[in-house]
Amino acid sequence: MLKISNLQPLTPYRITKGSSDHTFSVDDVIWISENGDINSVQGGGWITPSECQKESLDFECVEAPDYEVFKINNIEIYQQKEQQIELY
C-alpha cells in the first residue's frame, strides 16, 4: 500500500483505505499533478495538500492499471483503459 509521499505524478491510483475525514473513499481513483495537487476522478476536482488538514491525506492506495493519465500542453486528462477481450 502506498501513502501520499510515495505517489508519482501523472500515475493513476485507487484508494484502498479512505482518509480519516472521508475526503477520499475506498475505490476512488486519484492522481498527483506535477504541481503536487491531488486530482479525483470521482470528485471531479482537486485539492492542494498544503491547504488541507492532515486527516485528508492519511489514505492508502495502489496503482490503478485500468486508468491512464495524459498531459497535453497544460491540461491533464484521465481515461479508463479499454478492456481487452480474449477470444478462445
Secondary structure, 3 states (H helix, E strand, C coil): CECHHHCCECCCEEEEECCCCCCCCCCCEEEECCCCCEEECCCCEEECHHHCCHHHCCCEEEECCCEEEEEECCEEEEEECCCCCCCC
